[in-house]
Amino acid sequence: MKDAKNKDAQTKDPANGQQEIPKYVKILSHQYSKFGFVTFLYLLWSYWVGNWWLLLGVPVLFDVYVSKKVNWTFWKKREGPNSKVVEWLDALIFAVIAVTLINIFVFQNYQIPTGSMEKTLQIGDHLFVSKLKYGPKIPNTPLSFPFAQHTMPLTTDIKSYLEWIKWPYKRLAGFTNIKNDDIVVFNFPEGDTVLVQYQSDSYYLQLQRVAGEYESRDRIAGKPLQPFDRYMGMARKYVLASNEITVRPVDKRDNYIKRCIALPGDTLRIVNTQVYVNGKPQEQFPKIQFRYLIQTDGSRINTRTLEKLNIYKDDVRDMGNGIYDMPLVAANVEEIKKLGHVRSVEKKTVPQGQYDSEIFPHDERYSWNLDNFGPLWIPRKDVTVRIDSSNISFYRRIITAYEGNELKMQGGDIYINGAKADSYTFKMDYYWMMGDNRHDSLDSRFWGFVPEDHIVGAPRFVWLSLNKEKSFPFNIRLSRMFRAAGR
């Protein structure tokens, strides 16, 4: 009786005695069922992307699953066996397309190349970076070589992308917004212009340094000092005459990773290395480090001691006469003080009022430096601010480079797109990013605000970690693997 009841669900083929395929399996494997399921997912994706031109892809799906008039996989035969080479090519094409879409919309791998986030994130950490947390960006330049950020593999100056198609900034819906103290991956804001010979350096910081050298020469020679913009003009001519530059769109700029210190609308201030946001001191994360001067009785500090404290030899500067300059987290400061031959441990701090031309906004009217900075308000979308010659240095790059306007100064007047202006309304939100390695981090203190269209994603966990100072297999840091990023 039981078998009789199930005969509609599953019966035997009288011709060969084999069991027939269950009806529900037949229905699910039917071409219209496949087409309906794939089309449903495709429509959900189109809605998420918010581009209804993608509906033109529905007829393509219908032909792939139902009508089959066009061989969309032209590199292989639709019927009959294909050669091994064709099969491998087909698998490779599928893998490249799948991984590319995953990298754009879901997650991407990222390697920590510098020590700006030490010891929270270490050089050699390989991260799983989520694009979904803050919402993935639609690529500005969709025509690009797979898995290359901006330069073709094995080359130094050949672009890995074409700019025949340029899409405007659009971010898809994510799970949450950036919060204070989140660790964020973003495109380098000053990466729009790059020296081909020195791609890891900031072109604008190079100009600042060369301009500072010109100014110092005049000061030493006793000559009258010129406006710093004049020195910047001289520096620009010198740098461009001896280097080749390339210009990159937002999505092809280098990826940086920092901690988001301040959000749009926040007010930031740094007093003797202590960060304040809206008047409240930032949490003292245990792995934030600063540089310290260590005075011994003349004895050397054992390299094994440094290794136990996870201090890289390359980061230690032997100043002679028993003086060392090295980065330390708070716990390491206490351990160093316990060493019998150590006489003093003092944090390096640039005093208030000491102007540093490399520090944003690069304006002598604001005598800010690495350790004493602000107060500074972080721009917020749709907010209007008054602008004049005294504060235009804060917003010049926002108005021109990030939001695409033309700005000119004539006397004390400001002209935006040819019209005289005394106010400006921001089109995007901006963020303030700083590295946890506070004295060895190229961050917002040098180049200012990070626009919202530069945000890439959030690191989730470390899936591989390699120590740069050891050889395989001893360079694998098992204790860091598969841990949440920033822990």
C-alpha positions as CSV (number, residue, x, y, z in Angstrom):
1,M,0.0,0.0,0.0
2,K,2.8,2.4,0.9
3,D,4.5,1.8,-2.5
4,A,1.2,2.3,-4.3
5,K,0.7,5.6,-2.6
6,N,4.1,6.8,-3.7
7,K,3.8,5.7,-7.3
8,D,2.8,9.2,-8.4
9,A,5.9,10.6,-6.8
10,Q,8.4,8.1,-8.0
11,T,7.9,5.1,-10.4
12,K,10.0,2.7,-12.4
13,D,10.6,3.0,-16.1
14,P,9.1,-0.2,-17.6
15,A,11.5,-0.2,-20.4
16,N,14.7,-0.6,-18.4
17,G,13.6,-1.0,-14.9
18,Q,15.3,2.2,-13.7
19,Q,13.6,4.6,-11.4
20,E,12.1,7.7,-13.0
21,I,13.2,11.2,-11.9
22,P,10.8,12.6,-9.3
23,K,8.3,15.0,-10.8
24,Y,9.3,17.9,-8.6
25,V,12.9,17.5,-9.8
26,K,11.6,17.6,-13.4
27,I,9.8,20.8,-12.7
28,L,12.8,22.5,-11.1
29,S,15.0,21.4,-13.9
30,H,12.6,22.6,-16.6
31,Q,14.0,25.4,-18.7
32,Y,11.2,27.8,-17.7
33,S,11.8,27.1,-14.0
34,K,15.5,27.9,-14.4
35,F,14.7,31.0,-16.4
36,G,12.2,32.2,-13.8
37,F,14.6,31.6,-10.8
38,V,17.6,33.3,-12.5
39,T,15.4,36.2,-13.7
40,F,14.0,36.7,-10.2
41,L,17.6,37.0,-8.8
42,Y,18.6,39.2,-11.7
43,L,15.7,41.6,-11.0
44,L,16.5,41.8,-7.3
45,W,20.1,42.7,-8.2
46,S,18.9,45.3,-10.8
47,Y,16.7,46.9,-8.1
48,W,19.6,47.0,-5.7
49,V,21.8,48.6,-8.3
50,G,19.1,51.0,-9.2
51,N,19.7,50.9,-12.9
52,W,16.7,49.8,-14.9
53,W,18.7,49.7,-18.1
54,L,19.8,46.3,-16.8
55,L,16.3,45.1,-17.7
56,L,17.7,44.8,-21.3
57,G,19.5,41.7,-19.9
58,V,16.2,39.8,-19.4
59,P,15.8,38.9,-23.1
60,V,19.4,37.6,-23.0
61,L,18.5,35.4,-20.1
62,F,15.4,34.1,-21.9
63,D,17.5,33.2,-24.9
64,V,20.2,31.5,-22.7
65,Y,17.6,29.3,-20.9
66,V,14.7,29.0,-23.3
67,S,15.0,30.0,-27.0
68,K,18.7,29.4,-27.4
69,K,19.0,31.3,-30.6
70,V,22.5,32.8,-29.9
71,N,25.5,31.0,-28.6
72,W,26.6,33.5,-25.9
73,T,29.6,31.3,-25.0
74,F,31.0,31.5,-28.5
75,W,34.3,30.0,-27.5
76,K,32.8,26.6,-27.0
77,K,30.4,24.4,-29.0
78,R,26.8,24.3,-27.7
79,E,26.4,20.6,-28.6
80,G,28.9,17.9,-28.4
81,P,32.2,17.5,-26.5
82,N,34.8,20.3,-26.3
83,S,38.5,20.0,-26.1
84,K,40.3,20.2,-22.7
85,V,41.7,23.6,-23.7
86,V,38.2,24.9,-24.3
87,E,36.9,23.5,-21.1
88,W,39.8,25.1,-19.1
89,L,39.2,28.4,-20.9
90,D,35.5,28.2,-20.1
91,A,36.2,27.5,-16.4
92,L,38.7,30.4,-16.3
93,I,36.3,32.9,-17.9
94,F,33.6,31.9,-15.4
95,A,36.0,32.2,-12.5
96,V,37.2,35.6,-13.5
97,I,33.7,37.0,-14.0
98,A,32.5,35.5,-10.7
99,V,35.4,36.7,-8.6
100,T,35.3,40.2,-10.3
101,L,31.6,40.5,-9.4
102,I,32.3,39.3,-5.8
103,N,35.1,41.8,-5.5
104,I,32.9,44.7,-6.6
105,F,29.8,43.9,-4.7
106,V,30.6,41.6,-1.7
107,F,34.2,41.5,-0.5
108,Q,37.8,41.9,-1.5
109,N,41.2,40.8,-0.1
110,Y,43.5,43.5,1.1
111,Q,47.1,43.3,2.3
112,I,48.6,45.8,4.9
113,P,51.7,47.2,3.2
114,T,52.8,49.8,5.7
115,G,52.9,50.3,9.5
116,S,50.4,53.1,9.8
117,M,47.9,51.0,11.7
118,E,50.5,49.2,14.0
119,K,49.9,47.5,16.3
120,T,46.2,47.2,15.6
121,L,46.8,45.9,12.1
122,Q,50.3,44.7,11.2
123,I,52.4,44.8,8.1
124,G,51.8,41.5,6.3
125,D,48.2,41.1,7.5
126,H,45.8,39.9,4.8
127,L,42.3,41.1,5.4
128,F,38.8,40.1,4.3
129,V,37.3,43.5,3.5
130,S,33.5,43.7,3.4
131,K,31.9,45.9,0.7
132,L,28.4,45.2,2.0
133,K,28.8,46.9,5.4
134,Y,28.7,50.5,4.1
135,G,27.4,49.5,0.6
136,P,29.5,48.7,-2.5
137,K,30.3,51.4,-5.0
138,I,29.5,51.1,-8.7
139,P,32.9,51.3,-10.5
140,N,33.7,54.6,-12.1
141,T,35.8,52.8,-14.7
142,P,34.2,49.4,-15.5
143,L,36.6,48.6,-18.3
144,S,39.6,47.3,-16.5
145,F,42.0,44.3,-16.3
146,P,40.8,41.9,-13.6
147,F,42.4,42.0,-10.1
148,A,44.7,45.0,-10.9
149,Q,44.1,48.2,-9.0
150,H,45.6,50.7,-11.4
151,T,48.7,49.3,-13.1
152,M,49.1,46.3,-15.3
153,P,51.0,43.4,-13.7
154,L,54.8,43.3,-14.3
155,T,54.7,47.0,-15.4
156,T,55.2,50.3,-13.6
157,D,53.5,52.8,-16.0
158,I,50.8,50.9,-18.1
159,K,47.3,51.6,-16.9
160,S,45.1,48.6,-16.1
161,Y,41.9,50.4,-17.1
162,L,40.3,52.2,-19.9
163,E,38.4,55.5,-19.5
164,W,36.1,55.0,-22.6
165,I,33.2,54.5,-20.2
166,K,33.0,56.7,-17.0
167,W,30.2,56.2,-14.6
168,P,29.3,58.8,-11.9
169,Y,29.5,58.0,-8.2
170,K,26.8,55.7,-6.9
171,R,26.7,53.7,-3.7
172,L,24.3,50.8,-3.2
173,A,22.5,50.2,0.1
174,G,24.6,48.8,2.9
175,F,24.0,47.4,6.3
176,T,25.1,50.4,8.3
177,N,26.8,53.8,8.2
178,I,30.4,54.6,9.3
179,K,30.7,55.2,13.1
180,N,33.3,56.9,15.2
181,D,36.4,54.8,15.5
182,D,35.5,52.3,12.8
183,I,38.4,51.0,10.8
184,V,37.8,51.8,7.2
185,V,39.4,51.0,3.8
186,F,39.2,53.9,1.3
187,N,40.8,55.2,-1.9
188,F,43.6,57.6,-1.2
189,P,42.2,61.1,-1.6
190,E,45.5,62.6,-2.9
191,G,45.9,59.7,-5.3
192,D,44.3,61.6,-8.2
193,T,47.7,62.8,-9.3
194,V,50.7,60.4,-9.0
195,L,54.4,60.6,-9.8
196,V,55.0,57.5,-12.0
197,Q,58.6,57.2,-10.6
198,Y,57.4,57.4,-7.0
199,Q,53.9,55.9,-7.0
200,S,53.9,55.2,-3.2
201,D,54.5,58.8,-2.3
202,S,52.0,61.7,-2.3
203,Y,52.5,64.1,-5.2
204,Y,51.1,66.9,-3.2
205,L,53.3,66.1,-0.2
206,Q,56.3,66.1,-2.5
207,L,55.3,69.6,-3.6
208,Q,55.0,70.7,0.0
209,R,58.4,69.5,0.9
210,V,60.1,71.0,-2.2
211,A,58.3,74.3,-1.5
212,G,59.5,74.2,2.1
213,E,63.1,73.7,0.9
214,Y,62.8,76.8,-1.3
215,E,61.4,78.8,1.6
216,S,64.2,77.6,3.9
217,R,66.9,78.6,1.4
218,D,65.5,82.2,1.3
219,R,65.3,82.3,5.1
220,I,68.9,81.1,5.5
221,A,70.1,83.5,2.8
222,G,68.4,86.4,4.6
223,K,66.2,87.1,1.5
224,P,62.6,88.4,1.9
225,L,60.2,85.5,2.2
226,Q,57.6,85.2,-0.6
227,P,54.0,83.9,-0.2
228,F,54.0,80.1,0.2
229,D,51.8,79.8,-3.0
230,R,54.8,81.3,-4.9
231,Y,57.1,78.6,-3.5
232,M,54.5,76.0,-4.4
233,G,54.5,77.2,-8.0
234,M,58.3,76.9,-8.1
235,A,58.1,73.4,-6.6
236,R,55.5,72.4,-9.2
237,K,57.7,73.4,-12.1
238,Y,60.7,71.6,-10.6
239,V,58.8,68.3,-9.9
240,L,57.0,68.2,-13.2
241,A,60.2,68.9,-15.1
242,S,61.9,65.9,-13.6
243,N,59.1,63.4,-13.2
244,E,56.2,61.9,-15.2
245,I,52.7,62.2,-13.7
246,T,49.6,60.2,-14.2
247,V,46.0,61.1,-13.2
248,R,43.7,58.4,-11.8
249,P,39.9,58.2,-11.3
250,V,38.6,57.7,-7.7
251,D,38.1,53.9,-8.0
252,K,41.7,53.4,-9.3
253,R,43.5,55.2,-6.5
254,D,45.5,53.3,-4.0
255,N,43.6,51.7,-1.1
256,Y,44.4,53.0,2.4
257,I,43.2,51.8,5.7
258,K,42.8,54.0,8.8
259,R,40.6,54.6,11.8
260,C,37.7,57.0,11.3
261,I,38.2,59.5,14.0
262,A,35.5,62.1,13.1
263,L,32.3,61.9,11.2
264,P,30.5,64.6,9.0
265,G,29.5,67.5,11.3
266,D,31.9,66.5,14.1
267,T,34.5,69.0,15.4
268,L,38.0,67.6,15.9
269,R,40.9,68.8,18.0
270,I,44.3,67.3,19.0
271,V,46.0,68.5,22.2
272,N,49.4,67.0,23.0
273,T,48.6,63.8,21.0
274,Q,45.2,63.4,22.7
275,V,42.3,63.4,20.2
276,Y,39.1,65.2,21.1
277,V,35.9,64.8,19.1
278,N,33.1,67.3,20.0
279,G,35.0,68.1,23.1
280,K,35.2,64.5,24.4
281,P,38.5,62.6,24.5
282,Q,38.8,59.7,22.1
283,E,39.0,56.3,23.7
284,Q,42.5,55.2,24.4
285,F,42.8,52.0,22.4
286,P,45.4,49.7,23.9
287,K,47.2,49.1,20.6
288,I,47.6,52.8,19.5
289,Q,51.3,53.7,19.6
290,F,53.5,56.8,19.7
291,R,57.2,57.4,19.3
292,Y,59.3,57.6,22.5
293,L,62.8,58.6,23.3
294,I,64.5,56.0,25.5
295,Q,67.6,56.9,27.5
296,T,69.7,54.0,28.8
297,D,72.9,54.1,30.9
298,G,74.8,53.6,27.7
299,S,74.0,50.0,27.3
300,R,72.3,48.6,24.2
301,I,68.8,47.3,24.2
302,N,68.8,43.6,23.3
303,T,67.1,42.8,20.0
304,R,65.5,39.8,21.6
305,T,63.8,42.1,24.0
306,L,62.4,44.1,21.1
307,E,61.3,41.0,19.4
308,K,59.4,39.8,22.5
309,L,57.6,43.2,22.6
310,N,56.7,42.8,18.9
311,I,58.8,45.9,17.9
312,Y,60.3,45.7,14.4
313,K,64.0,46.3,14.1
314,D,63.4,48.6,11.2
315,D,61.3,50.9,13.4
316,V,64.0,51.4,16.0
317,R,66.4,54.4,15.5
318,D,69.7,54.2,17.5
319,M,70.5,57.9,18.1
320,G,73.8,57.0,19.8
321,N,75.0,57.6,23.4
322,G,72.3,55.1,24.7
323,I,69.4,57.0,23.2
324,Y,66.8,55.2,21.2
325,D,63.7,56.4,19.2
326,M,61.0,53.8,18.8
327,P,57.2,53.3,18.6
328,L,55.6,51.9,21.7
329,V,52.1,50.9,22.7
330,A,51.1,51.8,26.3
331,A,51.9,48.2,27.6
332,N,55.3,48.3,26.0
333,V,56.1,51.6,27.7
334,E,55.7,49.9,31.1
335,E,57.8,46.9,30.0
336,I,60.6,49.2,28.8
337,K,60.6,51.1,32.0
338,K,61.2,47.9,33.9
339,L,64.6,47.2,32.2
340,G,67.4,47.8,34.6
341,H,69.6,49.9,32.3
342,V,66.8,52.2,31.1
343,R,67.0,55.7,32.7
344,S,64.0,57.5,31.1
345,V,61.1,56.9,28.6
346,E,59.6,60.1,27.2
347,K,56.9,60.5,24.6
348,K,57.9,62.6,21.6
349,T,55.4,65.5,21.3
350,V,55.6,68.5,18.9
351,P,54.7,71.6,21.1
352,Q,51.7,73.8,20.5
353,G,52.2,76.7,18.1
354,Q,55.0,75.0,16.1
355,Y,53.9,75.3,12.5
356,D,54.4,72.4,10.1
357,S,53.9,73.2,6.5
358,E,53.2,69.5,5.7
359,I,50.2,69.5,8.0
360,F,46.7,70.3,6.7
361,P,45.6,73.0,5.7
362,H,49.2,74.0,4.8
363,D,48.4,77.6,5.8
364,E,50.7,79.6,8.1
365,R,47.7,81.3,9.7
366,Y,47.0,77.9,11.4
367,S,50.1,76.9,13.4
368,W,49.1,73.2,13.6
369,N,51.3,70.1,13.7
370,L,51.1,66.4,14.1
371,D,50.4,66.5,17.9
372,N,48.5,69.7,18.3
373,F,45.8,70.4,15.7
374,G,42.5,72.1,15.3
375,P,39.8,72.8,16.2
376,L,38.4,71.7,12.8
377,W,34.8,71.1,11.7
378,I,34.3,68.1,9.4
379,P,32.1,69.1,6.3
380,R,28.6,67.5,6.0
381,K,26.4,67.1,3.0
382,D,23.9,69.9,2.2
383,V,25.4,72.2,4.9
384,T,26.4,75.7,3.8
385,V,29.4,77.5,5.2
386,R,30.8,81.0,4.8
387,I,34.0,81.1,2.9
388,D,36.6,83.8,2.6
389,S,40.4,84.2,2.2
390,S,41.0,83.2,5.9
391,N,39.4,79.7,5.7
392,I,39.4,78.9,1.9
393,S,42.5,76.7,2.5
394,F,40.2,74.2,4.4
395,Y,37.8,73.8,1.5
396,R,39.8,74.5,-1.7
397,R,40.4,70.9,-2.5
398,I,36.8,69.9,-1.7
399,I,35.4,72.6,-4.0
400,T,37.8,71.7,-6.9
401,A,39.1,68.2,-6.8
402,Y,36.3,66.4,-5.0
403,E,33.2,68.3,-6.1
404,G,34.4,69.4,-9.6
405,N,34.2,73.2,-9.5
406,E,36.5,75.8,-10.8
407,L,37.9,78.1,-8.0
408,K,39.8,81.4,-8.5
409,M,41.1,84.0,-6.1
410,Q,41.3,87.6,-7.2
411,G,42.5,89.9,-4.5
412,G,40.5,88.9,-1.4
413,D,37.5,87.7,-3.5
414,I,36.6,84.1,-4.3
415,Y,35.1,83.0,-7.6
416,I,33.5,79.6,-8.1
417,N,32.7,78.7,-11.7
418,G,33.1,82.3,-12.6
419,A,30.6,83.7,-10.0
420,K,31.7,85.6,-6.9
421,A,31.0,83.5,-3.8
422,D,31.0,84.1,-0.1
423,S,29.5,80.7,0.8
424,Y,29.5,77.1,-0.3
425,T,27.1,74.1,0.1
426,F,28.8,70.7,0.3
427,K,27.6,68.0,-2.1
428,M,29.0,65.1,-0.1
429,D,29.8,63.9,3.4
430,Y,33.4,63.9,4.6
431,Y,35.4,61.9,7.1
432,W,38.6,62.3,9.1
433,M,40.9,59.3,9.1
434,M,44.0,58.7,11.3
435,G,46.3,55.7,11.7
436,D,46.8,54.1,15.1
437,N,50.6,54.4,14.7
438,R,50.2,58.1,15.4
439,H,53.7,59.3,14.7
440,D,54.2,57.2,11.6
441,S,51.0,57.5,9.7
442,L,50.3,59.5,6.5
443,D,46.7,60.4,7.2
444,S,44.1,63.2,7.3
445,R,46.5,65.4,9.3
446,F,48.5,65.6,6.1
447,W,45.9,65.6,3.3
448,G,42.7,66.6,5.0
449,F,39.2,65.2,4.5
450,V,38.1,61.9,2.9
451,P,35.1,62.2,0.7
452,E,32.2,59.7,0.9
453,D,32.8,58.5,-2.7
454,H,36.3,57.3,-1.7
455,I,35.0,54.8,1.0
456,V,35.6,51.2,-0.1
457,G,34.6,49.0,2.8
458,A,35.3,47.6,6.3
459,P,37.9,45.0,7.3
460,R,36.2,42.0,8.9
461,F,39.0,39.5,9.8
462,V,42.6,38.6,9.2
463,W,42.8,35.4,7.1
464,L,46.6,35.4,6.8
465,S,49.5,37.2,8.6
466,L,53.1,37.1,7.5
467,N,56.0,38.6,9.5
468,K,58.2,40.7,7.2
469,E,61.3,40.1,9.4
470,K,61.2,36.2,9.2
471,S,61.5,33.6,6.5
472,F,59.0,30.9,5.7
473,P,57.5,29.0,7.5
474,F,58.5,30.9,10.7
475,N,57.0,34.1,9.2
476,I,53.4,32.8,9.5
477,R,51.7,34.4,12.5
478,L,49.2,31.8,13.4
479,S,48.0,33.7,16.5
480,R,46.7,36.5,14.3
481,M,44.9,34.4,11.7
482,F,41.1,34.3,11.6
483,R,40.8,37.0,14.2
484,A,38.5,40.0,13.8
485,A,40.3,42.9,12.3
486,G,41.3,45.4,14.9
487,R,41.3,43.0,17.8
